[in-house]
């Protein structure tokens, strides 16, 4: 089962006379990279929120935003009349402005507005973590949905690589014949110069150096292993990345040993398909 690291989840609810909302976004990352934006009111429970996210999500660049929308009558701020009057009296000493202009200046100065701290009730904490859970659930559904598209793409590209391997198999007999003729030509040219035993060693070395059967067998085996791991339920992005590297090694060796123009062109097509798989794997959980 392929799960994408890209996703989005949102949840909101009303509590008393305010609305709480949670948004969570994720992008690809080698490990978990968590960024929280929470109101000052919730700073005291930020570590618990962070622990929860780390426990639920293993990888990805995670951005979590928590917002509070208050009704006007529930705003936890008020004018600091004592500070404002003091500012106005001080401003009168240096300015001839009207009372209204002095008030406008005073109200912009520090501590002119009092922010009252509100304690978080157990009920509010419970509701907040509940909507965080819902947002995570929606994020994971999004990731699974994206993962299905990636999995479909992987299967199509693997099918293409299998077809390309079949093309190599079809070209193999002609390639063998070319190699056989080349060895015969070399043997005729060098027969007088080296003994038969040395010639046999040279021939075996030449055949072993150019034999691509083992690479094809291992390539098919790695592709099957990739498909098997892809169908597992647990997150498998890292394991698939390692397997794709092994697939790449076999394709590269196949290309270097092919000694055949047509096969080398097919190898280039294989590399192209594999590269697109690797690009997608960067976003797999």
One Martini backbone bead per residue (centre of mass of N, CA, C, O) as a GRO file, in nm:
protein
  285
    1UNK     BB    1   0.092   0.039   0.027
    2UNK     BB    2   0.054   0.365  -0.080
    3UNK     BB    3   0.180   0.665   0.086
    4UNK     BB    4   0.159   0.987   0.105
    5UNK     BB    5   0.307   1.296   0.227
    6UNK     BB    6   0.079   1.444   0.099
    7UNK     BB    7  -0.145   1.677   0.277
    8UNK     BB    8  -0.490   1.748   0.412
    9UNK     BB    9  -0.644   1.893   0.717
   10UNK     BB   10  -0.977   1.975   0.855
   11UNK     BB   11  -1.109   2.127   1.165
   12UNK     BB   12  -1.424   2.214   1.340
   13UNK     BB   13  -1.566   2.396   1.631
   14UNK     BB   14  -1.791   2.462   1.890
   15UNK     BB   15  -1.719   2.664   2.194
   16UNK     BB   16  -1.944   2.812   2.317
   17UNK     BB   17  -1.841   3.148   2.193
   18UNK     BB   18  -1.652   2.969   1.995
   19UNK     BB   19  -1.407   2.890   1.735
   20UNK     BB   20  -1.244   2.595   1.643
   21UNK     BB   21  -0.937   2.544   1.444
   22UNK     BB   22  -0.781   2.292   1.223
   23UNK     BB   23  -0.466   2.273   1.042
   24UNK     BB   24  -0.309   2.023   0.819
   25UNK     BB   25   0.014   1.986   0.669
   26UNK     BB   26   0.198   1.794   0.408
   27UNK     BB   27   0.531   1.699   0.324
   28UNK     BB   28   0.824   1.605   0.217
   29UNK     BB   29   1.044   1.396   0.429
   30UNK     BB   30   1.278   1.204   0.590
   31UNK     BB   31   1.141   1.328   0.838
   32UNK     BB   32   1.014   1.486   1.102
   33UNK     BB   33   0.872   1.828   1.049
   34UNK     BB   34   0.761   2.046   1.298
   35UNK     BB   35   0.503   2.308   1.271
   36UNK     BB   36   0.372   2.544   1.504
   37UNK     BB   37   0.047   2.727   1.529
   38UNK     BB   38  -0.045   2.887   1.828
   39UNK     BB   39  -0.207   3.019   2.061
   40UNK     BB   40  -0.119   3.152   2.359
   41UNK     BB   41  -0.328   2.988   2.523
   42UNK     BB   42  -0.177   2.698   2.411
   43UNK     BB   43   0.126   2.690   2.507
   44UNK     BB   44   0.102   2.492   2.760
   45UNK     BB   45   0.014   2.244   2.532
   46UNK     BB   46   0.223   2.213   2.300
   47UNK     BB   47   0.382   1.954   2.381
   48UNK     BB   48   0.133   1.764   2.355
   49UNK     BB   49   0.079   1.818   2.060
   50UNK     BB   50   0.356   1.729   1.957
   51UNK     BB   51   0.344   1.438   2.065
   52UNK     BB   52   0.097   1.354   1.903
   53UNK     BB   53   0.207   1.401   1.616
   54UNK     BB   54   0.459   1.216   1.646
   55UNK     BB   55   0.277   0.957   1.698
   56UNK     BB   56   0.100   0.971   1.421
   57UNK     BB   57   0.356   1.093   1.255
   58UNK     BB   58   0.658   0.987   1.100
   59UNK     BB   59   0.646   1.167   0.829
   60UNK     BB   60   0.723   1.494   0.741
   61UNK     BB   61   0.616   1.819   0.665
   62UNK     BB   62   0.462   1.980   0.937
   63UNK     BB   63   0.163   2.189   0.949
   64UNK     BB   64   0.018   2.351   1.239
   65UNK     BB   65  -0.309   2.506   1.285
   66UNK     BB   66  -0.451   2.717   1.544
   67UNK     BB   67  -0.780   2.857   1.590
   68UNK     BB   68  -0.963   3.154   1.717
   69UNK     BB   69  -1.308   3.248   1.726
   70UNK     BB   70  -1.452   3.543   1.843
   71UNK     BB   71  -1.678   3.713   1.986
   72UNK     BB   72  -1.698   4.035   2.063
   73UNK     BB   73  -1.803   3.984   2.368
   74UNK     BB   74  -1.539   3.768   2.405
   75UNK     BB   75  -1.316   3.946   2.418
   76UNK     BB   76  -0.982   3.951   2.586
   77UNK     BB   77  -1.006   4.275   2.565
   78UNK     BB   78  -0.901   4.601   2.703
   79UNK     BB   79  -0.892   4.904   2.829
   80UNK     BB   80  -0.626   5.107   2.973
   81UNK     BB   81  -0.711   5.380   3.135
   82UNK     BB   82  -0.465   5.456   3.305
   83UNK     BB   83  -0.253   5.456   3.074
   84UNK     BB   84  -0.396   5.657   2.883
   85UNK     BB   85  -0.405   5.904   3.071
   86UNK     BB   86  -0.100   5.921   3.109
   87UNK     BB   87  -0.027   5.964   2.812
   88UNK     BB   88  -0.189   6.225   2.766
   89UNK     BB   89  -0.044   6.400   2.981
   90UNK     BB   90   0.237   6.370   2.846
   91UNK     BB   91   0.158   6.475   2.557
   92UNK     BB   92   0.076   6.769   2.641
   93UNK     BB   93   0.377   6.861   2.693
   94UNK     BB   94   0.451   6.812   2.355
   95UNK     BB   95   0.143   6.885   2.262
   96UNK     BB   96  -0.133   7.065   2.070
   97UNK     BB   97  -0.332   6.863   2.045
   98UNK     BB   98  -0.609   6.715   2.052
   99UNK     BB   99  -0.780   6.492   2.235
  100UNK     BB  100  -0.827   6.294   1.998
  101UNK     BB  101  -0.530   6.275   1.900
  102UNK     BB  102  -0.413   6.180   2.171
  103UNK     BB  103  -0.581   5.921   2.186
  104UNK     BB  104  -0.472   5.789   1.926
  105UNK     BB  105  -0.179   5.778   2.033
  106UNK     BB  106  -0.220   5.627   2.308
  107UNK     BB  107  -0.357   5.359   2.193
  108UNK     BB  108  -0.068   5.268   2.050
  109UNK     BB  109   0.056   5.218   2.307
  110UNK     BB  110   0.183   5.045   2.542
  111UNK     BB  111  -0.069   4.900   2.746
  112UNK     BB  112  -0.356   5.010   2.639
  113UNK     BB  113  -0.409   4.700   2.604
  114UNK     BB  114  -0.575   4.440   2.759
  115UNK     BB  115  -0.480   4.098   2.816
  116UNK     BB  116  -0.667   3.832   2.902
  117UNK     BB  117  -0.627   3.546   3.075
  118UNK     BB  118  -0.726   3.213   2.987
  119UNK     BB  119  -0.827   2.930   3.098
  120UNK     BB  120  -0.806   2.583   3.043
  121UNK     BB  121  -1.024   2.353   3.013
  122UNK     BB  122  -1.086   2.022   3.002
  123UNK     BB  123  -1.301   2.041   2.781
  124UNK     BB  124  -1.133   2.204   2.575
  125UNK     BB  125  -0.903   2.003   2.543
  126UNK     BB  126  -1.074   1.768   2.444
  127UNK     BB  127  -1.183   1.915   2.190
  128UNK     BB  128  -0.915   1.989   2.060
  129UNK     BB  129  -0.805   1.691   2.029
  130UNK     BB  130  -1.041   1.598   1.857
  131UNK     BB  131  -0.987   1.791   1.607
  132UNK     BB  132  -0.703   1.687   1.560
  133UNK     BB  133  -0.785   1.397   1.494
  134UNK     BB  134  -0.963   1.472   1.248
  135UNK     BB  135  -0.738   1.609   1.083
  136UNK     BB  136  -0.556   1.359   1.066
  137UNK     BB  137  -0.761   1.174   0.927
  138UNK     BB  138  -0.786   1.352   0.670
  139UNK     BB  139  -0.491   1.345   0.596
  140UNK     BB  140  -0.469   1.033   0.560
  141UNK     BB  141  -0.681   1.012   0.336
  142UNK     BB  142  -0.529   1.188   0.139
  143UNK     BB  143  -0.269   1.014   0.129
  144UNK     BB  144  -0.406   0.757   0.024
  145UNK     BB  145  -0.518   0.877  -0.235
  146UNK     BB  146  -0.243   0.964  -0.351
  147UNK     BB  147  -0.115   0.677  -0.334
  148UNK     BB  148  -0.289   0.541  -0.555
  149UNK     BB  149  -0.171   0.706  -0.789
  150UNK     BB  150   0.122   0.619  -0.748
  151UNK     BB  151   0.079   0.312  -0.771
  152UNK     BB  152  -0.027   0.315  -1.060
  153UNK     BB  153   0.231   0.433  -1.181
  154UNK     BB  154   0.425   0.212  -1.095
  155UNK     BB  155   0.288  -0.028  -1.243
  156UNK     BB  156   0.319   0.090  -1.529
  157UNK     BB  157   0.635   0.114  -1.525
  158UNK     BB  158   0.695  -0.183  -1.469
  159UNK     BB  159   0.563  -0.290  -1.726
  160UNK     BB  160   0.756  -0.147  -1.914
  161UNK     BB  161   1.015  -0.289  -1.815
  162UNK     BB  162   0.925  -0.575  -1.887
  163UNK     BB  163   0.900  -0.518  -2.194
  164UNK     BB  164   1.198  -0.440  -2.228
  165UNK     BB  165   1.310  -0.714  -2.146
  166UNK     BB  166   1.180  -0.870  -2.381
  167UNK     BB  167   1.339  -0.717  -2.597
  168UNK     BB  168   1.612  -0.822  -2.505
  169UNK     BB  169   1.549  -1.126  -2.541
  170UNK     BB  170   1.508  -1.103  -2.855
  171UNK     BB  171   1.811  -0.992  -2.900
  172UNK     BB  172   2.004  -1.209  -2.778
  173UNK     BB  173   2.067  -1.413  -3.012
  174UNK     BB  174   2.209  -1.206  -3.199
  175UNK     BB  175   2.421  -1.125  -2.996
  176UNK     BB  176   2.552  -1.406  -2.964
  177UNK     BB  177   2.636  -1.434  -3.259
  178UNK     BB  178   2.824  -1.190  -3.264
  179UNK     BB  179   3.013  -1.294  -3.043
  180UNK     BB  180   3.095  -1.561  -3.176
  181UNK     BB  181   3.227  -1.435  -3.428
  182UNK     BB  182   3.432  -1.264  -3.274
  183UNK     BB  183   3.579  -1.502  -3.142
  184UNK     BB  184   3.659  -1.646  -3.403
  185UNK     BB  185   3.826  -1.419  -3.518
  186UNK     BB  186   4.027  -1.403  -3.281
  187UNK     BB  187   4.125  -1.696  -3.296
  188UNK     BB  188   4.251  -1.678  -3.580
  189UNK     BB  189   4.447  -1.442  -3.521
  190UNK     BB  190   4.578  -1.591  -3.235
  191UNK     BB  191   4.659  -1.894  -3.270
  192UNK     BB  192   4.975  -1.859  -3.319
  193UNK     BB  193   5.043  -1.688  -3.047
  194UNK     BB  194   4.861  -1.889  -2.872
  195UNK     BB  195   4.752  -2.116  -2.676
  196UNK     BB  196   4.476  -2.304  -2.605
  197UNK     BB  197   4.447  -2.238  -2.303
  198UNK     BB  198   4.457  -1.935  -2.333
  199UNK     BB  199   4.215  -1.918  -2.523
  200UNK     BB  200   4.003  -2.026  -2.329
  201UNK     BB  201   4.034  -1.803  -2.119
  202UNK     BB  202   3.959  -1.570  -2.306
  203UNK     BB  203   3.676  -1.671  -2.379
  204UNK     BB  204   3.554  -1.690  -2.095
  205UNK     BB  205   3.602  -1.396  -2.022
  206UNK     BB  206   3.433  -1.275  -2.254
  207UNK     BB  207   3.163  -1.410  -2.182
  208UNK     BB  208   3.141  -1.309  -1.889
  209UNK     BB  209   3.156  -1.004  -1.953
  210UNK     BB  210   2.889  -1.023  -2.165
  211UNK     BB  211   2.696  -1.149  -1.975
  212UNK     BB  212   2.324  -1.080  -1.908
  213UNK     BB  213   2.150  -1.291  -1.755
  214UNK     BB  214   2.185  -1.215  -1.454
  215UNK     BB  215   2.071  -0.928  -1.473
  216UNK     BB  216   1.788  -1.009  -1.566
  217UNK     BB  217   1.716  -1.188  -1.327
  218UNK     BB  218   1.760  -0.968  -1.104
  219UNK     BB  219   1.566  -0.760  -1.221
  220UNK     BB  220   1.308  -0.930  -1.197
  221UNK     BB  221   1.333  -0.982  -0.893
  222UNK     BB  222   1.322  -0.678  -0.803
  223UNK     BB  223   1.046  -0.617  -0.926
  224UNK     BB  224   0.888  -0.822  -0.756
  225UNK     BB  225   0.972  -0.703  -0.483
  226UNK     BB  226   0.848  -0.428  -0.525
  227UNK     BB  227   0.554  -0.532  -0.553
  228UNK     BB  228   0.537  -0.665  -0.275
  229UNK     BB  229   0.598  -0.412  -0.097
  230UNK     BB  230   0.370  -0.234  -0.219
  231UNK     BB  231   0.134  -0.432  -0.085
  232UNK     BB  232   0.188  -0.342   0.182
  233UNK     BB  233   0.051  -0.179   0.462
  234UNK     BB  234   0.297  -0.060   0.543
  235UNK     BB  235   0.524   0.162   0.536
  236UNK     BB  236   0.759   0.169   0.220
  237UNK     BB  237   0.951   0.393   0.101
  238UNK     BB  238   1.242   0.313   0.189
  239UNK     BB  239   1.246   0.025   0.072
  240UNK     BB  240   1.184   0.108  -0.223
  241UNK     BB  241   1.438   0.277  -0.257
  242UNK     BB  242   1.642   0.046  -0.228
  243UNK     BB  243   1.532  -0.126  -0.463
  244UNK     BB  244   1.570   0.090  -0.687
  245UNK     BB  245   1.880   0.084  -0.664
  246UNK     BB  246   1.912  -0.211  -0.755
  247UNK     BB  247   1.779  -0.177  -1.028
  248UNK     BB  248   1.983   0.034  -1.132
  249UNK     BB  249   2.234  -0.147  -1.125
  250UNK     BB  250   2.135  -0.359  -1.332
  251UNK     BB  251   2.088  -0.163  -1.567
  252UNK     BB  252   2.378  -0.054  -1.582
  253UNK     BB  253   2.517  -0.327  -1.633
  254UNK     BB  254   2.362  -0.400  -1.885
  255UNK     BB  255   2.468  -0.156  -2.051
  256UNK     BB  256   2.782  -0.216  -2.020
  257UNK     BB  257   2.752  -0.531  -2.142
  258UNK     BB  258   2.596  -0.537  -2.414
  259UNK     BB  259   2.732  -0.445  -2.689
  260UNK     BB  260   2.452  -0.300  -2.799
  261UNK     BB  261   2.266  -0.065  -2.943
  262UNK     BB  262   1.970  -0.158  -2.894
  263UNK     BB  263   1.998  -0.227  -2.592
  264UNK     BB  264   2.095   0.054  -2.498
  265UNK     BB  265   1.830   0.197  -2.570
  266UNK     BB  266   1.655   0.032  -2.374
  267UNK     BB  267   1.808   0.115  -2.119
  268UNK     BB  268   1.730   0.413  -2.132
  269UNK     BB  269   1.427   0.359  -2.091
  270UNK     BB  270   1.454   0.229  -1.815
  271UNK     BB  271   1.584   0.471  -1.672
  272UNK     BB  272   1.346   0.663  -1.715
  273UNK     BB  273   1.137   0.502  -1.552
  274UNK     BB  274   1.299   0.487  -1.286
  275UNK     BB  275   1.330   0.793  -1.235
  276UNK     BB  276   1.021   0.840  -1.197
  277UNK     BB  277   1.000   0.660  -0.951
  278UNK     BB  278   1.205   0.810  -0.768
  279UNK     BB  279   1.056   1.078  -0.759
  280UNK     BB  280   0.800   0.959  -0.617
  281UNK     BB  281   0.945   0.836  -0.361
  282UNK     BB  282   0.992   1.113  -0.214
  283UNK     BB  283   0.652   1.097  -0.148
  284UNK     BB  284   0.684   0.835   0.029
  285UNK     BB  285   0.613   0.686   0.342
   0.00000   0.00000   0.00000
